Amino acid sequence: MATAGSTSLGVPGGAVVVGEAVALDLPPAALPSRMVAAFLDIAVQGLLLGLLTTLAIAVFPGYGAAAAAIVIVVVVLVGLPTAAETLWRGKTPGKAAMGLRVVRDDGGPIGLRHAFTRALTGALLEKPGVLYLTVVVPIVIALFSVRGKRLGDLLAGTYVVNERVSLPRATPIPMPPPLARWAAGLDLGVLPDGLLLATRQFLQRSAGMTPAARAAVADRLLAGYPALPSPGYPPPPTEAVLAALVAERRRREELRLGLPPDSSAVRAAAWLSGSDRKVPAPPYGGRPPRNG
């Protein structure tokens, strides 16, 4: 069976797509701005290394100073970048100064694993690192990458976006109101980001597909989601379930970022509360399915 991740549906213009499969208006960062950010971070790390190493030599005599210096190198070159990108949602001091941020390949926020992989690769192989691999190699790799990825990005599954340059924002997928309560109870953290991306791209393009192809792709995408829907309830159209999943993931990301909800989320909440029953219910109607 073909997986959703293999669906050849691209995002126009190279837009960034976040984990809930919503295209953002942030383009990949240009190589010059990334290099400036990297040099700023190297300067900060070099300053810390010098100060802490000098302090260690003054405090710890003999071999103690050497051991302390090794710990300092690991903490400054690996620990600090990892902590900064994890806690600062993909930023370091240099990236913050240049308006850059690291995101996953699907555009979602990076985690500890991504940040550690990037930092370890940078410390060992780049900037130049402990192994003093020439900086020419990372630059060549970035030049041949569509998104300007360096070696650490390739290994971690990440890339860098520019927050100061805007692209047109994609239209959000609306939430089918009768499915809003059901979708709110789902554990969306276990859903593959690539599958959500393919789902959103399909929903944006489904109007131009033949009915047979549209139904086949929708069924194939829904089959990739775990425990959806549970038996015993009249199943709504597949596309409505897919739309509910994408819209709910977007709603949660907006809440996490402190952004105002889009109009579809407001309409769905009004429909559920009974304060706006004028919102037309989709033709599938009935009670939404439970999460099996």
Secondary structure, 3 states (H helix, E strand, C coil): CCCHHHCCCCCHHHCEECCCCCEECCCECCHHHHHHHHHHHHHHHHHHHHHHHHHHHHHCCCHHHHHHHHHHHHHHHHHHHHHHHHHCCCCCHHHHHHCEEEEECCCCECCHHHHHHHHHHHHHHCCCCCCCCCCHHHHHHHHCCCCCCCHHHHHHCEEEEECCCCCCCCCCCCCCHHHHHHHHCCCHHHCCHHHHHHHHHHHHHHHHCCHHHHHHHHHHHHHCCCCCCCCCCCCCCHHHHHHHHHHHHHHHHHHHHCCCCCHHHHHHHHHHHCCCCCCCCCCCCCCCCCCC
